[in-house]
Amino acid sequence: MSGGGTGRYLVTGGAGYVGGAVAARLLAAGHRVTVLDDLSTGFRAGVPEGASLVEGRIQDAARWLDPSYDAVLHFAARSQVAESVRDPEPYWRNNVGGTLDLLAAMRGAGVRRLVFSSTAAVYGEPAETPLTESAPTAPTSPYGASKLAVDHLLAGECRAHGLAATSLRYFNVAGAHRPEGGGPVLGERHDPESHLIPLVLQVALGQRESIAVYGDDYPTPDGSCVRDYIHVTDLAEAHLRALGAPEPGEHLVCNLGNGNGFSVREVIETARRVTGHPLPETAAPRRAGDPAVLIASSRRARDRLGWRPRRAELADIIGDAWEFARATASEAAR
């Protein structure tokens, strides 16, 4: 990819929200894409047109991975924070153990490039923002800890075996991806849903009565938490740029965010304007582990990947998500 030609890529977890958007962006760039997904949390409808789908687990990746692949983009993971606290064992077994098996399959096939879907959850409750990659890592959930463990795995794999790997630490991903050249719009389909923007849009669709605001006494302008929202299409572009960024033996870590913060109440108010719905709120207690402000510094991604977010307006991010939510609700009603 770094040479400008087309390639062949394995996208694990490519039936999910972010993996599907990245697979679509790879296809639009002229690459061949195989999605490996066990569909335990992903959806067939999330696999973009033109990608080959293999139903299987990352633990068995050696059955399909061969030297014809140029790189692996790794999204397959359990990702529910609250669930990881209640039931941590599957997070270690799948997120960490499964990645170990995937790395062994890559060594066996001679595939020496990887882009990993990491998370800002590795930082836990930061002392200051914007967050840089040198900030202390202190995850507050098994989910965040499992992702940090994989980051450490990759660092060792790069040193010992010459892997070229990039860990992309996402902040709050939102919006929906429109594949270039047509095809279904790809958006969030989590079940259960835990992300603010799709939950707000469920209220607008009449699928829930109100939206809960967890905590109204944070040291922020309106008392609610502030988060950094990044459009999923911008996120997908960063993955393509990351494919050729590190040198063999290097583990590159980059934060991905807009560098701007929006409070929970700002998100709700913007969604009111976008949807035309009153969106009733209910007050709820603070959630353990929720920092007041979480904003990214993406300077390293700009310097190393040549990447900048292009879709930074909150109304545009919510508008794309709203289009997808309405289309999905319409399909379900047929």
Helices and strands as residue ranges (DSSP letters): E 8-12, H 17-28, E 32-37, G 44-46, E 52-55, G 58-63, E 71-74, H 81-86, H 89-90, I 91-97, H 98-109, E 113-119, G 120-123, H 142-161, E 164-170, E 172-174, H 196-204, E 211-214, E 226-227, E 229-231, H 232-242, E 251-256, E 262-263, H 264-275, E 281-284, E 293-294, H 299-300, I 301-305, H 314-333
